[in-house]
Amino acid sequence: MSVTATPAFAEVMRQLTDGLRPDRVRDADLLADFVTDQNTGFADLVARHGPLVWGVCRRGLTDPNDAEDAFQATFLALARQARSLADRVSGHETLAGWLHLTARRITHNVRRARTRRCEHERRAAAERETQADLVVEPGALGSVLDEELARLPARFRETIVLCYFQGKTHADAARQLGCPVGSVSSRLARGCELLRDALARRGVTLSIGLVTVAVAVAGAGGHAGAALPPGLIQSTITAARAFAVGGPATTEPGRLALGVVQAKSGLRGKISGLVVVVALGMTLAAAMVSQKPVHADGPTVANPTTAPETQPRTDSSGDPLPEGAVARLGTLRFRTGQMGTAASVAFGPDGKQLISAHGADVLYVWEPASGRELRRLDAPQICSGVSTTPNGRRMIAVGHAEVWAWDLAANQPLVLWKTKIGRLIRANAEISPDGRWVAVGGETKGNVILLDAATGDEVRTLSVGGSGFAFSSDSKLIAVWAKAPSLNAGTKTDVTVWNVTDGKLRYTVPFANTTVTSVAFAPDGKAVATVAEDRRLQLWDADSGKAQSKLAEDADPHSSVGFLKDGTLVEASAGRIRFWNPTTGKQSKPAIKTTDTADVYRLSADGTQLAGAGLFGVSLHEVASGREIGTTAGMPDGLVHSVTFTPDSSAMVMAVYSESAGAALHLWDAKDGRLRRRTEVGPRQIVWGVDVAADGTVSAACVPLYQMPQPPTRIVTWDADLARVRATFSLPTGVRCGAASPDKRLIAISTGERVILCDRTTGKEVRTLPGKCEATSLVFSADGSCLGALDPTAKRVTVWSLVDKRDKPWVWSPAPVMGKAADIRAPLALSPDGRMFAVNATGMHGSVSVIETATGTELWHADAHLSGLPAQEFAFAPDGRTLAAAGTDGTVRVWEVASGGERYRFAGHRAGVFSVAYSPDSRRLASASYDSTALVWDVVTLPRATSTGKAPLGDPWLVLAGRDTTAATRAIAALADAPDTAIPLLRTKLTPPPAAKPEQVRQWLADLGADDFKARETASRELSLRGDLVLPDLRRALANAEVAEVRSRLERLINRLGAQSPDRRAVIRGIEALERMGTNPDSQRLLRELAEAPAESVLGREARAAYRRLTAPSPQ
C-alpha cells in the first residue's frame, strides 16, 4: 500500500508535535537562566546554535584548529555579554542572528591575523581556465556569503539565518521572530534581492533561477546536523562559565572573544576569492525541502545539507554504527575486530571477567554477561596463551619470548613479574590449580619449563617439547603434548605425564599418526581424558597411563575436554557440547547444539560456564543448557568474505569461514541487520561465490579444502530461507573460477585453457567460448550482454559479447612497465552494459583502473588499497554510476564512474575489508571485513558539503560538466531538491544530438582536411553537434589520418565527446538529478522524452535506464 503525505497534513503534524520539541524554550529564557545560575541554560544554547556557529567558522577558516578557536570565542563573547543581551532579547526569541554576526566577525579577525598576503591574483588567473573546471578554494563561497549576510539589516539577516542556515520552516521562523508568516516570506525575498545586488557589485551576475540552485549546491553547514569535533561543545561550556564572570583571556579563544566584545563596530573583511553563488537560491531550495510532499515510491532523495538523525543509529546489539552505515551484519560483542594468529581464554576474578589472547600484544578483557570489551591490557609480544587460577585472581600470559604474571585481585590489574624465555612458536602457558607452578612451552625444539608462579624464576625443565598442558586437580601431575607436531619434525605426538615436584616422567600415552588436541584430569585424580584428530575420545588410568575405555570415535577433531566437579566429562567443539559418564562410558544426557566456532574451550571453576576462543574473539555458554550468553548467538565468528543481496534488496546472504567449523551461510534482514537464519555448509569447505535467484533460492559454490586429490567444486542450492537443500551438482574437475549469469540460467566456469558456459540447473556444458584463456576471475555484465575474463598468466583481460554473435572478443593488456608486461590480478568487474571494466592492474600496489572496453583506453585510476586477493574487491553499481572498492585499511571508497572522483569514503571496520557488493537497486553497499562483520552503507543519500570540498562556480550546468566531483555531487542534490527550477534548466540542456546520414558524416570527415579554413571549422562544428553518435567514425578516421591538422582536430573532437568529456559528465549527472526526483511527474515525463534519443547516444542510454528503474515494478 502506497501512502503520500500532503503538504497540509505534514504542516498539521508539525504543529501538533511542535510543543514537544526541545527548542520551544526561548533563547532569551535560556540566557536569563545562565545569568542567574552559571550551571544552567548555556549548554542548551551551545547545543542549539553550535552547528550554526561551527558552519560560519568552517566556511571562513580552512584550518580546523582556527575554526575551533573561533567557535569557542563566539560563545565566550556570548557568555561575557549575557547580562546585557538578556535584556535586549527579552522580547525576541532567537540569538541566531547575533551569533551569526559575532562568529563572522571573529572568523574575519582570525583570518586577517593568519593571512599576510592576498591570493586574489592567483584566483583571478584561475578564472581564465575552462569554465567547466572553475572552482574556488574551500570555504570561499561560505566566507563571502557570511560577510554579505553580516551587512544586511538585522530583520533580513535573522530571517535568512533561521530559514536557510538552521532549517526552520516559515511558521517556526515567524514564531521566533514575533511576526506574521507572510512577513517571513517578504523578508526572505527582499533579503535575497539585497544579497543578489551586493554580489552583482562584486562582478557576479546571476538570474534568480540559477542562484536558487547554485546556493543549495554550496551547502548550508549550519543545519542542525553539522558535525562538530568531539569534545568541542563541552570544552566551550566549561570555558564559558569562567569567562562569564570576568575570567582572564589567557587562551586564544578568550583573546578573540574579548576583542570582539570591545569592538565598537563590525569589521569589513577582504574578499578571499571570486564569489560563486549567492544565498538567494536558499529561498526556493529550502522551502522545497521542508514543504514538498513525502513520496512512498521512488528513490529517496537526501539533501546534502539536511540534518542527520539526532539519535545515532545502532546495530541489533545496541552498539553505535559508523557514519553512513545503516546496518551491521554481525556484532562487536566478544569480537576483537582483528583476525588473530592464536586463541586462548581464561576466567577472571570470581568469573566476572573473561580474558582472551589472540596472538597480538594485548589481552582482551570482556564483560561475560553482555560481551562488551571492558579494557585491553598490555601483554607480551605475540601473546598466544593465557591462564588463571581457579579463583581468577592470579593470571599468566605468554608471548613468543616472555612470560608475564598479574595480580587481578586489586582494583587495577597489577603486573607482578616478567620473565624472558627462549623464542617459541605458538607458545603456551598454564598455571597450576594451587597457583604455585607455571608451565611454559611451544612448538619448537626445546624443553618445557616450570616456573615459580610467585617470582617467575625457573624451577626445573621437563625433557619434552610441546605447548599443550594439563595439571591434575592437586597440582602434583602435569600432562604435556604437542598441539602442532608438524612444526617440528623432532616432536613426538605422544602424551607424557610428569611429577611436578621432581620433574620425573611418570608414563607415556602413545598416539601414532594423529595429533592430540586436548587432555584433562578427572577431579578425583583417577582418570585422564584425551581427544585427538583421529576423532577418538578416550579415558586412561591416571596412575599407570593404561587405557580404560574408548568413549567415542566421532569426536570433533578440534574438541576440548574438561571435567565438572561431579566427574561428568564435557566434550566441547564447534557446534556441539556432549556430556559423558566416565563410569558407564555413555552420554549422561543428550548433546547440545551450539552456534559458535571456537578453536579452544575452557570450563569455569564452578563448571557452570564454558568459554571458547577463536581467531576472531570469544564465546560463552551455559554448560547445563548450552545457551549462548550475551547477544552473539549465531553471529559470525570467522572470516566474512562474501555478502550478496537478494533481488528485492530486502535481505542479504553472507558467507563465513572458520578453521574449526568450515563454511556457513547467514541470512540477514538488510534493513535492520537482524539475523534470520544460519546454515552450516560443512567442515573443511569454503563458499567461494553466492548467487540468489529471482525466486529467492540461494546457490553457492562449495570448495573443499585440505583434500588431495582436490575433489570437484559443488554447486549447492537452498530454499530462500536456507532451511533446506534443494539441489546439488558438481562442476568439472579443475575449475578455477566461475560466475552466474544475471538471468540465473547459466554458469560460466574456467577450466584448463577454456571458458565454458554451463546450465545453472544441471551443470551440463552449453557453449565453449572462443580463444585460449586461463582465467582466475569471470564476471557477467549486469545486462547479460558480456562476459569478462582475467588471465593473470597471459596478463590480459578478454571480454566476449554474448548477444551480437561477435566472434572476436575484445582483448586488453596493461602497458609495459620498464619494458616488462605489468601484472594484473583478480578480480575483474564489468560495468552494467559492458562498456567499461575495472581491474587491479598494479598488482599488489592496491590501485584500481577503469578501462574502456572497445578501445582499451584507461579512463582513470585511483588508489584503492586493494589486497590483490581473488575476492570481489571492487564492483560497479547496477546503475553504472559508481564503483566501490574494499580497502585493506578498513575503508570503503566509492568513486563516480563518469569522472573518477571520490563520492564517498566510508570508515568503520576495525580491520581490512575483504569484498564489496551493491544492492540491485544501487541504494545500499555492503562491505565484508576481516573483523567478522559486514556493514551496509547508504549510497543513495548524497554526501554533504565538507570543509575539504570545493564550491562550484557559475552556471550549474558547468558545474555538472566540471571535474570537481564534490561540487557536482552537491549540484545533483540541489537540482533534485528544486524540481520546479531544475527541470526547465535540464530540459534546455539535455537535448538529443541531431541525426546525420552516413554520407554527411563521411563528407564532414573529409572536410577536416579541406583547404578552406571555413570548411574545416564547419566540419568540426557539425561533428561536435552529433556527439557520441559519430564517435566510432571519429576513431576510425583517426586511425587512418596522416595529416597533422586532421589528426589534431580528430583528437580534440574525441576528447570532447569521449568517456571523460565534460559534455558526457554533464549528461550523466543531469539524468541522475532527474532520476533522484523520484515520482515527480514532470521529471518522469522529461525522462520519457529523452529516452527517445538515439540508442547509440549516452543521453538515450542513460535516460532509458533511469526511466526503466523508476517505472519498473518492485520485486516481490
N, C-alpha and C positions, 0 to 999 in steps of 0.2 A: 504494500500500500504506500502510495506516494503522498506526502503532505507538504504543502507550500505555505509558509508563514507570510501573511500580507504585511505591508509596512504598518498599517493601522494596528493590527494585532501585536506586532513587535513593539510598537510605541506604548500600547496599553500595558504589556508585560513589563516594560522598563519602568513605567510609572508605579505599577503595583509593587515592584521589588525595590523601588528607589529608597524607601525608608530603611531597608535592611543593609544598605551599603555603608561601609565604614567611613566614606568621605562625606557623610551627611553632617558630621561635626564641622563647624565653620573654622576656617583658618584663624579668624580673629579670636575665637574661643580657645583654640589650642595655644595661641600665642599668649593670651591672657593667663592661661594655666601655667605656662612656663615662667611668666613674670612673677607669679605668686609662689610657685613651687618649682625649683630648678630640676626636679626629677620627673616632671610630667609634661606632656604636651609636645615637647620639642622632638622627641623620637618620631611621633606621628607625622610631624611636619616634614622631617627629613625623608621618611618613608614615602610620603605622598608626593613631594616635589623633587625628590632626589633624581629620578630619571630625567626630568626636565632640565635641571641644572647640569647633570652629567652630559646630556646631549649638547648643551651650549659649549661646555668646556672641551669636549672631544672634537666638536666641529672646528673650534678655533685654535686648538693646540694639537700638534702632531705627536708630541712626546706624552705618553700616558702618565709619567710622573708629574709633569707640569699640569696635566688635566686634573690629577688628584689634588694637587695643591690648590688649584683654582676652585675646585668643588668644595673643599673644606673651608677655604677663605670666604666663599659666598655665604655659607651657613654660619660661620663665625661672625660675619658682619650682621647677619640677621639676629644672632644672639646678643651682640653688643647693643643693637638698636631696638631690641624687643620692646622696651617700655614705651618709647616714643611711637613706634609703629603700631603697638596695640591700640593706642588712642586714635591714630589716623585711620586704621582699617576697621574700627569697631562697627561701622555701618556697612562695611564692604567685605564680602565673604572670602575673597581669594587673595593670596600673596603671589600668585603665579607671575603677574606682570612685573612686580617689584623684583622678584628673584631672577627673572629672565634678564632684566636690565642690569642688575648688580653683577650677575655672572658674566654678562658680556663685557662690562667694564673691567672686571678683574682679569678676564681672559685677555683682553686687549693689553692691559698693563704687563701681564706675563710675556705676551708675545713681543711687545716693544722692548722689554728688558732682555729677552733672549736673542732677538734678531738685530744684527748690526748693519746689515745691508739688505736692500730690497732686491727681489728676484723678478721684478716686473719685466725687465728686458728679456730675460730668458723665456718667460712665458709668452711674451709678445712674439718672439721668434718662433715659438712652437705653433702659434696660430697660423703660420703660413704653410703648415703641412696639410696633407689631405684631410678634408673636413670629416671624413668618416672616422678618423682616428683621433679627433681632437678631444683632449681631456684636460682637466685641471688637477692640481695636486690635491691629495687627500685633505678634506676639511675646508677647501677654499670656498665652495658653494655655501656651506652652512655658516662659515665665518662671516661672509659678506651679508648673507641673509639676516643673521643675528644683528649685524651692525645697522642695517637699514630698519629693522624692526625697532631697535632702540630709539631711532629718530622719530618714529611715529608718535602722534598724540596718545596719551595713556589709554583712552577708551578704545582706540583701534588696536593698539598693541596687546592689551589684555584680552580682547576678544579673539584675536588671531592665535595667541598663545594657548588659550583654553581649548579652542576648537581644533587647531591643527597640530599643536605640539603635545597636548595632553589628551587628545582624542575625545573630548566632551561632545555630546550632542548639543544641538541648538537649545533644547529645553534646559539641559543641565547648565549650560553657559549663561542663559538668561536668569536662571535662579541664583547662580553665584554672583552675577553682576548686578542683580536687582533691577533688571529692565525687561520689557516685553520681548517675546521671541522674535517678533518682527524686527526689533531694533538690532538684534544679533545679526540677522541676515544683512541688514543695511550697513552695519558697521563692518562686517566682513567684506562686503562688496566695495565699500569706499576705501577701506584699509588696503585691500589688494590693488585697487586703482592707484593709490598713492605709492605703493611698492613698485608697481609696474612703471610709473612715471620716474621714480627715483633711479631705477635700473636703466631706463632709457637714457637718462642723463649720463650714465656711465658707458654708453655705447652699445647696449644690448637692447634690441627692439624685437619683441615677440608678441604674437597675437594672443588673445585670451585663450583660445583653444590649445595652442602649443604650450603655453605656460601651465595650463591645467594639468597636462600630462607630465611635463618635464619636472615640475616641482615635486610631484609624487615620486618620480624616479629618484630624485635627490635623497629622499628618505627623511622621515621625521624621527630623529634619535631620541626625542623627548617623550615618546609614548611611555606608558606605564611599565612596559616590559623591558625597557632599555637595560642592558646588563651592566651592573656596577661591579667593580672589583670586589672580591671577598674582603670583608672586614672594614671597608671604607665607611659605611654608614655608622657602624659602632664607634670607630675611632673619631669620626666627626662629632658625634653626640657627646662623647667624653670630653673632647677638647672644648666644645661649645659651653659646657657647664662652667668650666673655669674661666673662659674668656668673657662670659656674660657679666661676671661680677668684677670686671676690671683687671683680670689677669694679664701679665705682661705678654707682649708679642714677641716671644722668643723663637718661634718657628716661622718658616716661610709662609705658610697659610695665615698665621697671625699677622705678619707684617703686611701681607697683601690685603687682608680684611681691614686692618687699621688704616691703610692708605685709601681705600675706597670709602670708608666711613668719614674720613676727614676731608675728602674731596668735596668742593663746592659745586662742581658741575660734571656732567658726563664727559668722557674723553672721546675725541674723534680719532678713530684708527685709520691707518693707511690700508689700501687695498692690497691684499697679498697675491692676487691673481685675477684673471678675467672671470667675471661672473657668468655662470652658465644659464641658470633658470631662476625664476623668482617665485615668491610664495603665493602668487595669485592662484596657481593651479590647485592649491590645497582646498579651495572653496568647494569645487565640484568633486574632487577626488575623495576628500574626507567625508563629504555628505553622502556620496555613493557607498562608501564602505560602511557607514553607520546606518543608512536608511534603506539600502536595497534589500529586496526580498531574499530570504534564505531558501535555496532550492535543494530539495532532497535528491534530485537526479543530477547527473553530470559531474564533471571533475570539480573538486573543492578548490576554490581559488583563495590563496592566502596572500594578504598584503605583506610585503617585506617589512613594513613599518608597524604592522599590527602587533599589539602586545601579546606575549605568550600567556599561557595559563599561570595564574598566581600560585597555584599549588603544583609543585614539581611532580612529574609523572614517576610512578613506581612500578616495580615488577610484581609478579604474583606473590613474592615473599615480603613485599613492603620495602625493598631496597630501592634507592633512587636510580632513575635511568639517566644516562648521559644526555646532554643537549642534542636534540634532533632525533633521538630514539623514541619509538612508540611501544616497544615490547622487548623483553629479554626472554629468550628461549633457554632455560637453564637457570642456574642460581649462583649467587655469590657465597651462600652459606656452605660452610665446610669445604670451600674450594680455595686453593692458593692463588689461582689466576695464572699459574705457570705450569708447564709440563715438566715434572721433576725427573730425576735420574735414579731415585731410590724412594723407599716408602717404609716408615716406621712410626709407631704410635704408642702412647702411654697415657695413663690417667694421672691427673694432678691431685692435689690435696683433697682428701675425702670425696674424690670422684667429681668435684665441682669444676674441673677443667679437663680439657683434652689437649694433649701436646703431641705435635707430629713433626717429623723431619722428612724432607723430600730431596735431599742432595744439594740444597742451597747453603748459604752461610748464615741461615737463620732457623730458629724453631718457631712454629706457629702455635699460638695458644688460643683455644676455642672455648666458647660457652656451650656446654653439652645440650642444654635444653633448646636453644634457638639455632645453633650452628654459626652464630656470629663470631667473627675474628675479634678477640679481645686485645691481643698485642702480639708483637714479634720480639723474640729475644735473640740477641747476637749469639752466634754459635760457632763451633769450629768450622773451618773451611770445608766445603763439600760434606756437610753434615748428613750422614746417612743412617744413623742409629740413635734411638733414644729409649731410655728405660727409667722406671721409677720404682721405689719401694712400694710394698702393698698399701701403705697409708698415703702414698703420693707426696711425701714431704721431702724426699731426697731424690734428685734426678741426675742422671748421667747421660751425656751425649758425646758421640764420637764423630770425627771427620777423617779426612784422608791422612792426617799426620798429628792429630791432637785429640785428647780426651778432656772434657770439662765436667765439673761437678757443681750442682747448685743446691742451696737450701731453699725450698719453696714454702716453708712454714711462715716466713716473715711476710710483711705486707708487700714488699717488693722482692722478687727473686734475687738471691744473693749468691754470686759465684764464689765457691769455696776454694777450688784449686784448678789448675790447668797442667796437664802432663803431656809432654811431647812423646810421640811414638814413631816407629818407622813408617814410611809411606805404605798405605794399604789401599787396595782396590775393594770397593764395596765393604767398607769397614762396618763393624757392628760391635755393640757393647751391651752388656746385660748386668744389672746389679742384683745381687743375691737377695732373697726374701728377708734375711735378717739385717740387710744393709751393711754388711762387713766387707763384701768382696765385689770386685768389678772384673768381668771377663771381657777381653778385647781381642779381636782378630779380624782377618779379612781374607779375600780370595786371592792371596798371593803367597809365594813361598815364605815360610816363617812359622813361628810357633804362636800359640795362643798365650796371651799374657794375663796373669791375675794381678790386679792392683788392690792396694788397701783403700777402701772406699772413704776412709776418713782423711787420708793425706794425699792420695794419688801416687804413692810410691809403689814401685814394682815389688811384689812379694815372691812370685815364682813364675815359671813358664811351664807350659804343657807341650810336650814334644809332638804336636799335631797342628795342622793348619785347618782353618775353617772360619766361617762367620755366623754359624748357627749355634746358639747356646740355650740350654735349659737347665736351671737349678732344681734340685729336689726341694720339697717344701721346708725341710730342716736345714737347707743350705750346705749339706755335707757332700753332696754329689753334684757333678756338672756333666751334662751330655754335650758333646761337640760334634758338629758335622759341617760339611761343605755345602753351601747353598748353590754355588755355581762352580762345580769342579772343572768345567770346560775351560775356565780362565787360567787354570794352572794344571799342566799335564801331570805334575807330581802329586797332586792332591787326590786322596782316596775318597770314595763315596760312602765309606762305612760310617756308622755312628760309634763314637768312643765315649766311654763313661769313666770319669776320673774322681779320685778322692780330692776334695778341695783342700783339706788341711795339709796333706803331704805331697800332692801333685802326682800320685801314683795312678797308673792305669788300672781300673778295676776289670773291665771287659770290653770287647768289641762286638757290636751287632753288625754282621756283614750285609752289605747291599751291593749287588753286582748289576751293572748295566742299567742303573737308574739313579736318580738324584732324590735324596730325602728333602722334603720341603718343610716338615715341622715335626717337633718332638716335644712331649710333655710328660712330667712325672705325676703319678696319682697322688692325691693328698695324704694317703696312708703310707706312701713310700713303697708299696708292694709291686707296682706295675709301671711300665713305661709305654706310652703310645707313640707310634710313628705313622706318618703318611708320606708316600713317595710319588714320583711322577709315573710309576707303573700302575697307579691308581689303587694300590693296596693300603688298607688301613689295618694295622696290626698292633697287638699287645705283646709285651716282653716282660719277663721277670726282672724286677729292678735290682735284685741281688746278684743274679747269675748272668743275666742277659739272654737266657733261653727263651725261645718262642713260647707264648702262652696260647694265643688264639689269633685267627685271622677274621676280623670283623667284616670287611667289605673288600671287594675288588672293583668297585665302580666309583671310588672316591675321586673327587676333582683333583687333577694334577697340582693345582695351586692351593690346596686346602691348608688350613691351620687347625691345630688341635689344642685342647685345653680341658682341664677338669674343674667341675663345680665342687663345692665343699662336701656335697653328699656323695661324691665319687662318680657322678654322671660324666661321661666323656662327651664333649661338644666338638663336632667336626663342622667347621665353617668354611665356606667357599663362596665364590661369586655366584649369587642367585640362590643359595641354599644353606640351611642350617639343619644338621641332623644330631640326634641325641642317642647315646649308646649306653647300655648297661654292661659294664665290663665283666660282671659275673656270668650273665646269661649269654653274652655275645650278641644280643639282639637290640634293636632300636627300642628305647624306652617310651617313645611317643612319636607320632608322625612327624615327618620332616616339614620344615617351614620354608616357604619360598620367599626370597628377598629380591631386591632390585638393584643392589649396589654391585660394583665390580672391583672390589678391593683386591690388593695383592697379598696383604698380610692382615692378620687379625690378632686381637688381644682381649682377653676377658678382664672385666673389672675385678677388684679384690673380693667383692661380695658376690660375684657371679651373676649379677642381675643385668649387666650390660655387656655388649660385645662391640668393640671399636674396630674399625677397619681402616686401612691406609692404602692408597694407591698413588700413582704418579701425579694425580691432579688434586688430591685432597683426601678427606677422611669421611667416614660414615659412622653411625652409631645406632645400634638396635637393642631393643629389649630382648633378653635371651628367652624368656618364657613364651612370648607371643610372636617374636620376630618383627614386631612393629618398628619401623624406622623412625627414630626420634628426630624431631625438627621438621623442616619443610623441604627436605631433599629427596623424599621418596620418589623414585622413578626418574629423578633428574640425571642428566648425563654426567658421568664422572670419568670420561675418556676423551679421546681426540674427536672433536666435532669437525668433520672435514667436508660435509656437503649439506646444503639446505636447498629445498625445492618447493616452490609454491604450487598449490592446486590450481586448476584452470580458472576457477572463480575467485582466486586470491584470498579465500577465506581461511585457508589452513595451510600448513607447511609440514613437509616431511624432512626430518633431519637424520643423517647417517652418522653414527658414532662408533668408534673403535676403541677397545681397551685390550691390553695384553692378556688379562686374565679371563675375560668373558667373550672376547671376539667382537663380532659386529652386532649392532642393534639399530632399529629404526624407531624414531619418536615422532608421533603425530601431535601437532600443536595448533591451537587456535591463533591465527595470525593477528587478530585484533587485540586480545588481552594477554597473549603469551602463555596461556594455561595449557598444561599437558593433557591431551585427550587419551593417548594410549602409547605404551612402549611394547615393542615386539622384538624378541631375540631372534637374530638370524642364525647364529651358530658360532661355536668357538673356532678359533684359528681361521676365521674368514674376515674379509673386509669388503664392505659395499663400496664399489667404485663407479657410481653413477646411478641416479634415481630418476624415474620418469613417471609422471602422473597423467593418465588418460583422461579424456573428456568425461567419462563416467565415474571418475574418481579412483579407479583401480590403480594401485601402485606397483610398479615394476622396478626391480633393482638388479644390477649386475653384481653377483656374489663371487668374489675371487678367493680361492683357497690360498692359505699361507703355509710355509714351512713343510710342504709336501713335495717329495721327489719320487717319480717324475711329476711335474706340475699337472694336476687334474684340470679339465676344461672349466672355463667360466660358466656359471649357471645364471640364467635369467629367471627370477622368481617373481610371480605376480600375486599380490594380495588384494583382498577386498578393500573398499575405500576406507574402512575403519581399522585396517591392519589386523583384523581379528582372525582371518582365515586365509590360508594359501589357496589361491585359485588355480594356478598353473605353474609349471616349471619346465624348462628345457635347457639343454647345454649347447653352448656355442662351439664351433670347430676348435680343435686344439691349436694353440699358438696364437690366439687372438691377443693383440697388444692393446687395442683401444676400441671404443665403439661410440655410437651416438644414435638417438632415436629421432625419427622424422617428426616434424610438428603435427602431422595428421595421425601420428601414432601407428601408422601402418607398416613402417619399415624400420629396420635397424641397420646402420652402416657399421661394418667391422673392418679392421685392418689385420690381415694375416699374411705372413710371408712378405711378398712384394706386391700384394694386390689389395685393393679396396673393394669390398663386396657389399651389395645391398641384400638383406635377408628379410623374410617375412617376420614381423614382430611377434605373431602368434605362434608360429610353428618353428621358426628358426631356419627354414629352408631358403637356399640361395635363390634370389630373384634375378640379379644382374651383377656382372663384374664391370667396374668402371675402367676405361682405357688408361694405359700408362703404368709404368713401374712406380710404386710408392710404398716405402716402409714407414707408414705413418705412426706417430705416437699420440696424435691428437686429431680427432674428427669432430666436425660440427656442421649442422644444417643451419641455413639461414631461416629466420622466423617465418618467412612466407613459403618455405619449402622449395624455392626455386634453385638453390645452390647447395652444394656440399663442399666444404673445405677440408684439406688435409695438410698436416705439418709433418715433414720428413726431416728430422734433425741430421740424419746421416748424409743425405744429399744436400742439406741446407737449403731447402726450398719449401714454398707453400704452393699447393695446387688447388684450384677452385674449379669444380665441374658445374656446368649448367645442366639442370635436370628437367627443364621444361621446353627448351627450344631446339632439341636434337643436336646441339652443338657438340661435335666430336672432339674438337681440340680444346682442352681446358686452358684456363689462364694459369700461368706459372710465374712465380716471383721468387727471386733470391736476393738476400741483402747485399748491399755494396761491399766490396772487399775493404778490409781494414789492414793497412800497412802491407798490401799485396796478398793477404790471405783472406779467404772467404770468412765472413763473420758468422758466429754461431747464432742459431735460433733455438729457442726452447719452447716446449709446450707450456701453456695451452695455446689454442687458436680460437679467435672469436670472429664471427661474421656479423656484419650489420644486418638488420631485418630483411633488406632487399638484396643483400649480397654484393652491393656496390663497393663496400669497403670491408677490410678485415683488420684486426688488431693482433699483434704478435709481440712476444718478448724477443726482440731482435738484438738485444745486447747481452744475451746470456744471463749471467748471474749479477749483472750490474743493476738490474732492477728497473729498467725503463720499459715503457710500452710505446709501440709505434703503430700509427694508423696509416694504412696503405690503401690507395685507390686500386680496386681490383683490375679494372680494364687497362690501366696504364702502368701499374706498378710504381706509381709516384708516392713517395712518403708525404702525407698531408701534414702531419705533426707528430711529435713525440713528447713524452713527459716522464719525469721521474716518478715512479710508482712504488719503489721499494719492494719489487717483486722478489720472490724466493727462487723462482725457476723450477719449482716442483710441478709435477704433472697434475695439477688441480685447476679448477676453474677460477684462476686468479683474477681474471677480468672478464667483463661481459658488457655487451651493448644492451641498452634498454629496448624493450619491444617497440617503443615508438621511434627508436633510432636517434633520439636527440642527445642522449648522454651515454658515456662509457664509464663504468665503475671498476676500480681495481682494489685488490686486497694487499695491504702493506705489511711487511714484516715488522714495522714499527708500531703495529696495533692501530693504524689509521686507515680509514676507507676514504679514497679520493674519487670524486666524480667530476668528469670533465664534460663540457659542452662539445659535441662532436663537430659542430659547424665551425668552431674557432680553435679548439684545443685548449681553451681557457678553463680554469678550475671553477666549477659552480658550487660544489660542496666539499667540505672536508670534515669527516666525522671521526671523533676520537672518543674512546670509552672502553675499548677492550683492554684487558690487563696483560695481554700477550699478543704475538703476531696474528694477523688474520690469514686464514688458510684459503678461503674461497668466498665468492660473492654471487648473488642471484637476484634478479629483478622479479617482481610480481608481474603477471601477464598484463595488468592494466598500467604498468610503469609508475604506479603511485608509491610503491614500497620497494626497499632494497634490503636484502638480508646479507649479513656477513657472519661466516663461521670462523671461529677462532681457536687457537691452541689453549685458550683459557677455559675450555669446556663449556662455552656458551655460544649462542648466536644472538646478534642484535638485529632488530628490524628498524630501519630508518625511514623517516618521512622524506620522500623526494618529490612531493607534489607542492609543498609549501616552498616558495622561492626564498633564498637567503635574504635576510635583512641587510641593510647597509651597515658596513663596518668602517672602523677608522682607517683601515688599510685599503679600502676600496676607493676608486676614483669616480668623480661625478661626471656625468655626460654633459657635453656642451652643445647647445643649439637644438636644431630640429630633431625630434625623437626618432625619425626615420634614419637620420645619420647615425644616431646612437645605436640603433638596431644593426646598422651596417658596419659599425666600428669593431675594432679588435678588442676593446675593453669588455671582457665577459661580465664583470661585476656590474658595470653601468648598463649593459644591455639586458642583463637579468632583471635589474630593477625597472628598466623600461618596459619589459614584458609584463611585469606585475602591475605597473602603473596603467598601462594600456588596458589590461584585463579588468582592472578595477574602475575604469571610466569608459564603459562601452559607448555611451551616448556621444562622447567626443572622439573616442578611438576608432570606432567603426567607419565614420566618414573619412577619417585620415587614411586608414588602411585601404579603404575602397579606392582611393585615388592613387595609392602607391602600388598595391598588388594588382597589377594589370597583366593579363596573358600576353606573351610575345606575339607579334603579328606573324601570320603564316607566310611562307615563301615557297615557291615552286623550286624543285631541284635545279632547273636550268637557270633560275635567278641567282641561286646560291653559287652555282659554278661561275656565273658571269661576275659576281662581286669578288669572288676569289681571284679571278683572272685580273680584275681591275686593280687589285692591290699592287700589281706590278706595272700599272699603266704609266705612260709618260706624263700624263696630265695630273698635276697635284690635286686638282679639284675632284677628279675621278677617283683617285686613291682615297681621299678623305670621305667621299660619298660611300664608297665600298666599305670602308671601316665602320662608318656610322650605321649603315644598313645591317651589316653583320652583327654589330653590337646589339641592335634593337631585337634581333631574333634570339638573343640569349643562348641558353644551353641547347636549343633546338639545332643549332649549327655547330655545336662543339665537336662532335665527331668529324665533321667535314674540315674544321679548322686543324684538328690534329693530323688528319691525313695529308692536308696541304702542307703543314709544317714539315712533315717527314720528307716531302719531295721538294721543298723550296730551296733554291740555290742563291737567289738574290738577297743580299744582306737586309735591305729595307723591307722586303716582303717578309723575311723571317722575323724581323723586329716587330712589324705590325701584327703578324700572327701570334707571336709570343705575348704581346700586350693584350690582345683580344682573349687569348686563352686564360691569361692570368686574371682578367676581369670577369670572365664567365665561368671559370673552373670551380672546383670544390671549395677552394679557400677564398673566393672572391667576395668583396663587400656586398654586391647585389644578392648573391646567394645567401649570405648570412642574414641579410635583412628580410628576405622572403621567408626563410625557415623560422626566424624569430617572430615575424608578423603573423604567420599561421599559428604558431604556438600561442600567441596572445589571444587570437580568435578562439582557439580551442579551449583556453582557460576561462573564457566567458561562459562556458557550460551551456545551459539550456536557453540562453538569451536568443530569442527568435531571430533578431537581426543578424547576429554573428553567425548563426547556423545558415541563414539564408545566403549570406555572403560566401560562406564556405562552400555551399552547394553550387553557387555560381562559379566560383574559382575552380571547383572540381572538374568543370568542363574544359579547362585549359588542356593543351596538347599533352598526351601521355608521356612524351619524351621530356617535358619541361619539369623542372624542380617544383614550380608553382603547382602544376597539376598533380604531381605525385604527392606532395605534402598536403594539399587541400583535400584530395580524395581520402588519404589515410586518416586525416583528422576528422573529417565528416563521418567516415565509416566508424571510427571509435566512438564518436558522440551518439550516433544513432543506432548502433548495434545493440540488440537486446542483451541484457545482463545474463551471464552464465547462471544456470540454475544449480 
